[in-house]
């Protein structure tokens, strides 16, 4: 329901006027295939010593059912795909392997990314780590709409602050005074990495209409996308991924967390 219509209903009820709502729902249930999957692709690294290490980037493919999910999160997937295209088209030799992930089941509780992290890197409930845990440098995420990048959340990991400041520096024309905050941000797939002690980051973005109009509403359609902002994001992400791939060392990590209960993992 549009906010204007919800407001009308609220005003009528507050005035003591009875309100009757009618809805027609045409629903189909698909019960033959109850599983889904992530989409994963790679650009192999070229450095003999570092090619087995990985830099990841991603967004989530699934969306809320009331619209087509343009800002949540086709925007993020588009940006990450374009970032990979930029790196591929540049012809640059990437030391580390670049891996893009388009997640499923994010809207139901980060199921796609959490399952992938558990199967690939380790279990946050036991902190039993798999060999690939030591090979991941960082994961970068986009999932806050169509607005351009204004900074990055460090998730309490101060280690890469100086690196990120340096990497934002060339973009003063498109990222004015970027914010690099130690604060956490929730509700999206970088948390699946962070809970296992892996460097997982979500970029700070302009809000545009995300929280007020498009997020999980029937207005989340193609018309709400801002193409110049998506292009800006793709350039910034491609730069961060490239710089991470070329470092002599992996991105600094926080102290390894303690095992968590299932409820703590879901937070």
Phi and psi restraints in degrees (value plus and minus 20) as a CYANA .aco file:
   2 UNK   PHI     -88.1   -48.1
   2 UNK   PSI     127.5   167.5
   3 UNK   PHI     -75.2   -35.2
   3 UNK   PSI     -55.9   -15.9
   4 UNK   PHI     -83.3   -43.3
   4 UNK   PSI     -59.1   -19.1
   5 UNK   PHI     -93.9   -53.9
   5 UNK   PSI     -58.3   -18.3
   6 UNK   PHI     -82.9   -42.9
   6 UNK   PSI     -58.0   -18.0
   7 UNK   PHI     -84.2   -44.2
   7 UNK   PSI     -59.2   -19.2
   8 UNK   PHI     -81.9   -41.9
   8 UNK   PSI     -65.5   -25.5
   9 UNK   PHI     -79.6   -39.6
   9 UNK   PSI     -64.4   -24.4
  10 UNK   PHI     -82.4   -42.4
  10 UNK   PSI     -62.5   -22.5
  11 UNK   PHI     -86.4   -46.4
  11 UNK   PSI     -58.7   -18.7
  12 UNK   PHI     -83.3   -43.3
  12 UNK   PSI     -65.2   -25.2
  13 UNK   PHI     -83.6   -43.6
  13 UNK   PSI     -62.7   -22.7
  14 UNK   PHI     -82.8   -42.8
  14 UNK   PSI     -46.4    -6.4
  15 UNK   PHI    -108.5   -68.5
  15 UNK   PSI     -17.6    22.4
  16 UNK   PHI      60.0   100.0
  16 UNK   PSI      -3.2    36.8
  17 UNK   PHI    -115.6   -75.6
  17 UNK   PSI     102.9   142.9
  18 UNK   PHI     -80.2   -40.2
  18 UNK   PSI     122.9   162.9
  19 UNK   PHI    -143.6  -103.6
  19 UNK   PSI     109.7   149.7
  20 UNK   PHI    -136.9   -96.9
  20 UNK   PSI     106.8   146.8
  21 UNK   PHI    -129.4   -89.4
  21 UNK   PSI     116.2   156.2
  22 UNK   PHI    -137.8   -97.8
  22 UNK   PSI     120.5   160.5
  23 UNK   PHI    -160.1  -120.1
  23 UNK   PSI     120.2   160.2
  24 UNK   PHI    -132.6   -92.6
  24 UNK   PSI     104.5   144.5
  25 UNK   PHI    -143.5  -103.5
  25 UNK   PSI     103.4   143.4
  26 UNK   PHI    -131.5   -91.5
  26 UNK   PSI      88.1   128.1
  27 UNK   PHI    -142.0  -102.0
  27 UNK   PSI     120.0   160.0
  28 UNK   PHI    -138.7   -98.7
  28 UNK   PSI     119.4   159.4
  29 UNK   PHI    -128.7   -88.7
  29 UNK   PSI     106.2   146.2
  30 UNK   PHI    -125.6   -85.6
  30 UNK   PSI      83.3   123.3
  31 UNK   PHI    -133.1   -93.1
  31 UNK   PSI     -10.4    29.6
  32 UNK   PHI    -106.6   -66.6
  32 UNK   PSI     -54.8   -14.8
  33 UNK   PHI    -148.0  -108.0
  33 UNK   PSI      86.7   126.7
  34 UNK   PHI    -123.2   -83.2
  34 UNK   PSI      -9.2    30.8
  35 UNK   PHI    -137.9   -97.9
  35 UNK   PSI     141.0   181.0
  36 UNK   PHI    -159.4  -119.4
  36 UNK   PSI    -197.0  -157.0
  37 UNK   PHI    -167.7  -127.7
  37 UNK   PSI     137.4   177.4
  38 UNK   PHI    -101.8   -61.8
  38 UNK   PSI     137.8   177.8
  39 UNK   PHI    -130.1   -90.1
  39 UNK   PSI      99.5   139.5
  40 UNK   PHI    -143.8  -103.8
  40 UNK   PSI     116.4   156.4
  41 UNK   PHI    -165.8  -125.8
  41 UNK   PSI     138.6   178.6
  42 UNK   PHI    -156.8  -116.8
  42 UNK   PSI     131.0   171.0
  43 UNK   PHI    -130.2   -90.2
  43 UNK   PSI      92.9   132.9
  44 UNK   PHI     -83.2   -43.2
  44 UNK   PSI     121.8   161.8
  45 UNK   PHI     -91.9   -51.9
  45 UNK   PSI     142.7   182.7
  46 UNK   PHI    -138.6   -98.6
  46 UNK   PSI     -35.1     4.9
  47 UNK   PHI     -97.2   -57.2
  47 UNK   PSI     108.5   148.5
  48 UNK   PHI     -76.2   -36.2
  48 UNK   PSI     -53.7   -13.7
  49 UNK   PHI    -111.0   -71.0
  49 UNK   PSI     -45.0    -5.0
  50 UNK   PHI    -133.5   -93.5
  50 UNK   PSI     -25.6    14.4
  51 UNK   PHI     -85.5   -45.5
  51 UNK   PSI     -39.7     0.3
  52 UNK   PHI    -103.0   -63.0
  52 UNK   PSI     -30.5     9.5
  53 UNK   PHI    -105.8   -65.8
  53 UNK   PSI     137.3   177.3
  54 UNK   PHI    -150.9  -110.9
  54 UNK   PSI     119.7   159.7
  55 UNK   PHI    -134.8   -94.8
  55 UNK   PSI     106.6   146.6
  56 UNK   PHI    -132.8   -92.8
  56 UNK   PSI     131.9   171.9
  57 UNK   PHI    -164.1  -124.1
  57 UNK   PSI     132.4   172.4
  58 UNK   PHI    -192.9  -152.9
  58 UNK   PSI     153.3   193.3
  59 UNK   PHI    -175.3  -135.3
  59 UNK   PSI     156.8   196.8
  60 UNK   PHI    -129.1   -89.1
  60 UNK   PSI     118.3   158.3
  61 UNK   PHI     -99.7   -59.7
  61 UNK   PSI     -53.8   -13.8
  62 UNK   PHI     -94.2   -54.2
  62 UNK   PSI     137.9   177.9
  63 UNK   PHI    -163.8  -123.8
  63 UNK   PSI     149.6   189.6
  64 UNK   PHI     -91.4   -51.4
  64 UNK   PSI     129.3   169.3
  65 UNK   PHI     -97.3   -57.3
  65 UNK   PSI     -32.9     7.1
  66 UNK   PHI    -100.2   -60.2
  66 UNK   PSI     -31.2     8.8
  67 UNK   PHI    -169.9  -129.9
  67 UNK   PSI    -184.1  -144.1
  68 UNK   PHI    -112.8   -72.8
  68 UNK   PSI     -19.4    20.6
  69 UNK   PHI      51.4    91.4
  69 UNK   PSI      19.4    59.4
  70 UNK   PHI     -87.9   -47.9
  70 UNK   PSI     -67.9   -27.9
  71 UNK   PHI    -107.2   -67.2
  71 UNK   PSI     -41.5    -1.5
  72 UNK   PHI    -153.2  -113.2
  72 UNK   PSI      65.0   105.0
  73 UNK   PHI    -162.0  -122.0
  73 UNK   PSI      22.6    62.6
  74 UNK   PHI     -79.5   -39.5
  74 UNK   PSI     -51.3   -11.3
  75 UNK   PHI     -79.4   -39.4
  75 UNK   PSI     -68.1   -28.1
  76 UNK   PHI     -83.4   -43.4
  76 UNK   PSI     -63.1   -23.1
  77 UNK   PHI     -84.3   -44.3
  77 UNK   PSI     -61.3   -21.3
  78 UNK   PHI     -82.0   -42.0
  78 UNK   PSI     -64.5   -24.5
  79 UNK   PHI     -81.6   -41.6
  79 UNK   PSI     -65.2   -25.2
  80 UNK   PHI     -88.0   -48.0
  80 UNK   PSI     -58.9   -18.9
  81 UNK   PHI     -83.2   -43.2
  81 UNK   PSI     -61.4   -21.4
  82 UNK   PHI     -87.1   -47.1
  82 UNK   PSI     -57.0   -17.0
  83 UNK   PHI     -80.7   -40.7
  83 UNK   PSI     -63.1   -23.1
  84 UNK   PHI     -85.5   -45.5
  84 UNK   PSI     -60.1   -20.1
  85 UNK   PHI     -81.4   -41.4
  85 UNK   PSI     -62.0   -22.0
  86 UNK   PHI     -79.1   -39.1
  86 UNK   PSI     -67.0   -27.0
  87 UNK   PHI     -83.2   -43.2
  87 UNK   PSI     -60.4   -20.4
  88 UNK   PHI     -87.5   -47.5
  88 UNK   PSI     -63.2   -23.2
  89 UNK   PHI     -92.1   -52.1
  89 UNK   PSI     -43.9    -3.9
  90 UNK   PHI     -86.9   -46.9
  90 UNK   PSI     -45.9    -5.9
  91 UNK   PHI      57.5    97.5
  91 UNK   PSI     -15.5    24.5
  92 UNK   PHI     -87.9   -47.9
  92 UNK   PSI     124.5   164.5
  93 UNK   PHI    -107.0   -67.0
  93 UNK   PSI      95.1   135.1
  94 UNK   PHI    -111.3   -71.3
  94 UNK   PSI     104.7   144.7
  95 UNK   PHI     -86.1   -46.1
  95 UNK   PSI     -67.6   -27.6
  96 UNK   PHI    -117.1   -77.1
  96 UNK   PSI     142.1   182.1
  97 UNK   PHI     -95.1   -55.1
  97 UNK   PSI     116.7   156.7
  98 UNK   PHI    -121.0   -81.0
  98 UNK   PSI     108.4   148.4
  99 UNK   PHI    -147.3  -107.3
  99 UNK   PSI      99.8   139.8
 100 UNK   PHI    -118.5   -78.5
 100 UNK   PSI     120.7   160.7
 101 UNK   PHI    -149.7  -109.7
 101 UNK   PSI     105.9   145.9
 102 UNK   PHI    -128.2   -88.2
 102 UNK   PSI      89.6   129.6
 103 UNK   PHI    -105.0   -65.0
 103 UNK   PSI     129.7   169.7
 104 UNK   PHI    -124.8   -84.8
 104 UNK   PSI     143.5   183.5
 105 UNK   PHI      46.0    86.0
 105 UNK   PSI      -1.7    38.3
 106 UNK   PHI     -85.9   -45.9
 106 UNK   PSI     -62.6   -22.6
 107 UNK   PHI     -87.1   -47.1
 107 UNK   PSI     -39.3     0.7
 108 UNK   PHI    -112.7   -72.7
 108 UNK   PSI     -20.6    19.4
 109 UNK   PHI     109.8   149.8
 109 UNK   PSI      15.5    55.5
 110 UNK   PHI      37.6    77.6
 110 UNK   PSI      13.4    53.4
 111 UNK   PHI     -83.2   -43.2
 111 UNK   PSI     -60.5   -20.5
 112 UNK   PHI     -84.7   -44.7
 112 UNK   PSI     -69.2   -29.2
 113 UNK   PHI     -90.6   -50.6
 113 UNK   PSI     -58.3   -18.3
 114 UNK   PHI     -85.9   -45.9
 114 UNK   PSI     -60.4   -20.4
 115 UNK   PHI     -86.4   -46.4
 115 UNK   PSI     -61.0   -21.0
 116 UNK   PHI     -83.0   -43.0
 116 UNK   PSI     -66.9   -26.9
 117 UNK   PHI     -82.6   -42.6
 117 UNK   PSI     -63.1   -23.1
 118 UNK   PHI     -83.3   -43.3
 118 UNK   PSI     -61.8   -21.8
 119 UNK   PHI     -96.3   -56.3
 119 UNK   PSI     -44.9    -4.9
 120 UNK   PHI    -122.6   -82.6
 120 UNK   PSI     -60.5   -20.5
 121 UNK   PHI    -134.8   -94.8
 121 UNK   PSI     -48.4    -8.4
 122 UNK   PHI     127.6   167.6
 122 UNK   PSI     150.4   190.4
 123 UNK   PHI    -124.0   -84.0
 123 UNK   PSI      96.1   136.1
 124 UNK   PHI     -88.3   -48.3
 124 UNK   PSI     -35.9     4.1
 125 UNK   PHI    -100.1   -60.1
 125 UNK   PSI     -46.8    -6.8
 126 UNK   PHI    -133.2   -93.2
 126 UNK   PSI     -37.6     2.4
 127 UNK   PHI      37.4    77.4
 127 UNK   PSI       8.7    48.7
 128 UNK   PHI    -102.3   -62.3
 128 UNK   PSI      92.0   132.0
 129 UNK   PHI    -116.2   -76.2
 129 UNK   PSI     126.0   166.0
 130 UNK   PHI    -115.9   -75.9
 130 UNK   PSI     140.9   180.9
 131 UNK   PHI     -75.3   -35.3
 131 UNK   PSI     -52.0   -12.0
 132 UNK   PHI     -86.2   -46.2
 132 UNK   PSI     -39.0     1.0
 133 UNK   PHI     -78.0   -38.0
 133 UNK   PSI     -59.1   -19.1
 134 UNK   PHI     -96.5   -56.5
 134 UNK   PSI     -31.2     8.8
 135 UNK   PHI    -118.6   -78.6
 135 UNK   PSI     -31.9     8.1
 136 UNK   PHI    -105.8   -65.8
 136 UNK   PSI     109.2   149.2
 137 UNK   PHI    -106.5   -66.5
 137 UNK   PSI     -70.8   -30.8
 138 UNK   PHI    -184.2  -144.2
 138 UNK   PSI     139.6   179.6
 139 UNK   PHI    -145.8  -105.8
 139 UNK   PSI     111.0   151.0
 140 UNK   PHI    -136.0   -96.0
 140 UNK   PSI     116.3   156.3
 141 UNK   PHI    -147.8  -107.8
 141 UNK   PSI     126.2   166.2
 142 UNK   PHI    -147.6  -107.6
 142 UNK   PSI     103.6   143.6
 143 UNK   PHI    -182.7  -142.7
 143 UNK   PSI      15.1    55.1
 144 UNK   PHI    -147.1  -107.1
 144 UNK   PSI      18.6    58.6
 145 UNK   PHI      76.8   116.8
 145 UNK   PSI    -181.4  -141.4
 146 UNK   PHI    -111.9   -71.9
 146 UNK   PSI     -27.6    12.4
 147 UNK   PHI     -91.0   -51.0
 147 UNK   PSI     128.3   168.3
 148 UNK   PHI     -88.0   -48.0
 148 UNK   PSI     140.2   180.2
 149 UNK   PHI     -91.3   -51.3
 149 UNK   PSI     112.8   152.8
 150 UNK   PHI    -140.8  -100.8
 150 UNK   PSI     -19.0    21.0
 151 UNK   PHI     139.9   179.9
 151 UNK   PSI    -176.9  -136.9
 152 UNK   PHI    -173.8  -133.8
 152 UNK   PSI     125.4   165.4
 153 UNK   PHI    -109.0   -69.0
 153 UNK   PSI     109.1   149.1
 154 UNK   PHI    -105.9   -65.9
 154 UNK   PSI     -31.3     8.7
 155 UNK   PHI      36.3    76.3
 155 UNK   PSI      17.5    57.5
 156 UNK   PHI      57.5    97.5
 156 UNK   PSI     -15.1    24.9
 157 UNK   PHI    -120.6   -80.6
 157 UNK   PSI      76.0   116.0
 158 UNK   PHI     -97.8   -57.8
 158 UNK   PSI     -31.9     8.1
 159 UNK   PHI     -73.3   -33.3
 159 UNK   PSI     -66.0   -26.0
 160 UNK   PHI    -109.3   -69.3
 160 UNK   PSI     -11.2    28.8
 161 UNK   PHI     -74.8   -34.8
 161 UNK   PSI     -70.7   -30.7
 162 UNK   PHI     -81.9   -41.9
 162 UNK   PSI     -58.6   -18.6
 163 UNK   PHI     -81.7   -41.7
 163 UNK   PSI     -67.6   -27.6
 164 UNK   PHI     -85.8   -45.8
 164 UNK   PSI     -56.8   -16.8
 165 UNK   PHI     -80.2   -40.2
 165 UNK   PSI     -63.3   -23.3
 166 UNK   PHI     -84.5   -44.5
 166 UNK   PSI     -59.7   -19.7
 167 UNK   PHI     -93.4   -53.4
 167 UNK   PSI     -49.6    -9.6
 168 UNK   PHI     -96.1   -56.1
 168 UNK   PSI     -44.0    -4.0
 169 UNK   PHI     -74.0   -34.0
 169 UNK   PSI     -60.0   -20.0
 170 UNK   PHI     -90.8   -50.8
 170 UNK   PSI     -27.7    12.3
 171 UNK   PHI    -127.2   -87.2
 171 UNK   PSI      10.6    50.6
 172 UNK   PHI     -81.1   -41.1
 172 UNK   PSI     -42.7    -2.7
 173 UNK   PHI     -98.2   -58.2
 173 UNK   PSI     -40.7    -0.7
 174 UNK   PHI    -144.2  -104.2
 174 UNK   PSI     -31.2     8.8
 175 UNK   PHI    -152.6  -112.6
 175 UNK   PSI      65.6   105.6
 176 UNK   PHI     -97.6   -57.6
 176 UNK   PSI     102.5   142.5
 177 UNK   PHI      29.5    69.5
 177 UNK   PSI      46.0    86.0
 178 UNK   PHI     -83.4   -43.4
 178 UNK   PSI     124.7   164.7
 179 UNK   PHI    -116.0   -76.0
 179 UNK   PSI     102.8   142.8
 180 UNK   PHI    -136.8   -96.8
 180 UNK   PSI      82.6   122.6
 181 UNK   PHI    -132.4   -92.4
 181 UNK   PSI     123.9   163.9
 182 UNK   PHI     -95.9   -55.9
 182 UNK   PSI     -27.0    13.0
 183 UNK   PHI     -83.9   -43.9
 183 UNK   PSI     137.8   177.8
 184 UNK   PHI    -111.6   -71.6
 184 UNK   PSI     134.9   174.9
 185 UNK   PHI    -154.4  -114.4
 185 UNK   PSI     124.0   164.0
 186 UNK   PHI    -132.5   -92.5
 186 UNK   PSI    -196.5  -156.5
 187 UNK   PHI      61.3   101.3
 187 UNK   PSI      -7.3    32.7
 188 UNK   PHI    -169.8  -129.8
 188 UNK   PSI    -199.5  -159.5
 189 UNK   PHI     -92.4   -52.4
 189 UNK   PSI     -36.6     3.4
 190 UNK   PHI     -82.9   -42.9
 190 UNK   PSI     -42.8    -2.8
 191 UNK   PHI     -84.3   -44.3
 191 UNK   PSI     -50.8   -10.8
 192 UNK   PHI     -82.4   -42.4
 192 UNK   PSI     -50.3   -10.3
 193 UNK   PHI    -103.5   -63.5
 193 UNK   PSI     -65.7   -25.7
 194 UNK   PHI     -78.9   -38.9
 194 UNK   PSI     -58.3   -18.3
 195 UNK   PHI     -86.6   -46.6
 195 UNK   PSI     -37.7     2.3
 196 UNK   PHI    -121.4   -81.4
 196 UNK   PSI      -9.3    30.7
 197 UNK   PHI      60.4   100.4
 197 UNK   PSI      -7.6    32.4
 198 UNK   PHI    -111.8   -71.8
 198 UNK   PSI     123.8   163.8
 199 UNK   PHI     -87.4   -47.4
 199 UNK   PSI      84.6   124.6
 200 UNK   PHI    -142.4  -102.4
 200 UNK   PSI     108.4   148.4
 201 UNK   PHI    -151.3  -111.3
 201 UNK   PSI     119.6   159.6
 202 UNK   PHI    -130.4   -90.4
 202 UNK   PSI     113.4   153.4
 203 UNK   PHI     -95.4   -55.4
 203 UNK   PSI     126.6   166.6
 204 UNK   PHI    -100.0   -60.0
 204 UNK   PSI     114.0   154.0
 205 UNK   PHI    -149.0  -109.0
 205 UNK   PSI     135.9   175.9
 206 UNK   PHI     -78.2   -38.2
 206 UNK   PSI     119.6   159.6
 207 UNK   PHI     -91.0   -51.0
 207 UNK   PSI     -51.9   -11.9
 208 UNK   PHI      25.5    65.5
 208 UNK   PSI    -143.1  -103.1
 209 UNK   PHI    -128.3   -88.3
 209 UNK   PSI      -5.6    34.4
 210 UNK   PHI     -79.3   -39.3
 210 UNK   PSI     -77.8   -37.8
 211 UNK   PHI     -95.7   -55.7
 211 UNK   PSI     -40.7    -0.7
 212 UNK   PHI    -119.8   -79.8
 212 UNK   PSI     -39.7     0.3
 213 UNK   PHI    -159.3  -119.3
 213 UNK   PSI     -67.1   -27.1
 214 UNK   PHI    -113.3   -73.3
 214 UNK   PSI     -49.9    -9.9
 215 UNK   PHI     -81.0   -41.0
 215 UNK   PSI      93.7   133.7
 216 UNK   PHI      41.0    81.0
 216 UNK   PSI      12.8    52.8
 217 UNK   PHI    -145.7  -105.7
 217 UNK   PSI     154.1   194.1
 218 UNK   PHI     -97.3   -57.3
 218 UNK   PSI     -17.6    22.4
 219 UNK   PHI    -116.3   -76.3
 219 UNK   PSI     -16.7    23.3
 220 UNK   PHI    -103.3   -63.3
 220 UNK   PSI      52.4    92.4
 221 UNK   PHI    -144.7  -104.7
 221 UNK   PSI     152.8   192.8
 222 UNK   PHI     -72.6   -32.6
 222 UNK   PSI     -55.9   -15.9
 223 UNK   PHI     -81.1   -41.1
 223 UNK   PSI     -40.0     0.0
 224 UNK   PHI    -107.4   -67.4
 224 UNK   PSI     -24.5    15.5
 225 UNK   PHI     -98.0   -58.0
 225 UNK   PSI     120.5   160.5
 226 UNK   PHI    -129.8   -89.8
 226 UNK   PSI      84.1   124.1
 227 UNK   PHI     -82.7   -42.7
 227 UNK   PSI     -61.1   -21.1
 228 UNK   PHI     -82.9   -42.9
 228 UNK   PSI     -54.7   -14.7
 229 UNK   PHI     -89.2   -49.2
 229 UNK   PSI     -59.9   -19.9
 230 UNK   PHI     -82.3   -42.3
 230 UNK   PSI     -59.7   -19.7
 231 UNK   PHI     -84.2   -44.2
 231 UNK   PSI     -62.2   -22.2
 232 UNK   PHI     -80.4   -40.4
 232 UNK   PSI     -64.9   -24.9
 233 UNK   PHI     -80.4   -40.4
 233 UNK   PSI     -64.0   -24.0
 234 UNK   PHI     -81.8   -41.8
 234 UNK   PSI     -59.6   -19.6
 235 UNK   PHI     -86.3   -46.3
 235 UNK   PSI     -65.0   -25.0
 236 UNK   PHI     -85.1   -45.1
 236 UNK   PSI     -65.4   -25.4
 237 UNK   PHI     -82.0   -42.0
 237 UNK   PSI     -65.6   -25.6
 238 UNK   PHI     -78.1   -38.1
 238 UNK   PSI     -59.8   -19.8
 239 UNK   PHI     -85.3   -45.3
 239 UNK   PSI     -66.0   -26.0
 240 UNK   PHI     -81.9   -41.9
 240 UNK   PSI     -63.4   -23.4
 241 UNK   PHI     -84.9   -44.9
 241 UNK   PSI     -63.8   -23.8
 242 UNK   PHI     -81.5   -41.5
 242 UNK   PSI     -68.2   -28.2
 243 UNK   PHI     -82.1   -42.1
 243 UNK   PSI     -57.7   -17.7
 244 UNK   PHI     -85.8   -45.8
 244 UNK   PSI     -59.0   -19.0
 245 UNK   PHI     -86.8   -46.8
 245 UNK   PSI     -46.7    -6.7
 246 UNK   PHI    -116.8   -76.8
 246 UNK   PSI     -25.8    14.2
 247 UNK   PHI     -81.1   -41.1
 247 UNK   PSI     130.1   170.1
 248 UNK   PHI     -88.7   -48.7
 248 UNK   PSI     -54.0   -14.0
 249 UNK   PHI    -139.1   -99.1
 249 UNK   PSI     143.2   183.2
 250 UNK   PHI     -91.1   -51.1
 250 UNK   PSI     143.3   183.3
 251 UNK   PHI     -79.5   -39.5
 251 UNK   PSI     115.1   155.1
 252 UNK   PHI     -77.6   -37.6
 252 UNK   PSI     128.8   168.8
 253 UNK   PHI    -136.2   -96.2
 253 UNK   PSI     138.1   178.1
 254 UNK   PHI     -95.4   -55.4
 254 UNK   PSI     150.7   190.7
 255 UNK   PHI     -80.7   -40.7
 255 UNK   PSI     121.1   161.1
 256 UNK   PHI     -80.7   -40.7
 256 UNK   PSI     107.8   147.8
 257 UNK   PHI     -92.4   -52.4
 257 UNK   PSI     142.9   182.9
 258 UNK   PHI     -99.0   -59.0
 258 UNK   PSI     138.6   178.6
 259 UNK   PHI     -75.5   -35.5
 259 UNK   PSI     126.7   166.7
 260 UNK   PHI    -140.8  -100.8
 260 UNK   PSI     133.8   173.8
 261 UNK   PHI     -94.9   -54.9
 261 UNK   PSI     146.0   186.0
 262 UNK   PHI     -78.6   -38.6
 262 UNK   PSI     -59.0   -19.0
 263 UNK   PHI     -85.7   -45.7
 263 UNK   PSI     -59.2   -19.2
 264 UNK   PHI     -87.6   -47.6
 264 UNK   PSI     -56.9   -16.9
 265 UNK   PHI     -84.0   -44.0
 265 UNK   PSI     -55.2   -15.2
 266 UNK   PHI     -97.3   -57.3
 266 UNK   PSI     -31.4     8.6
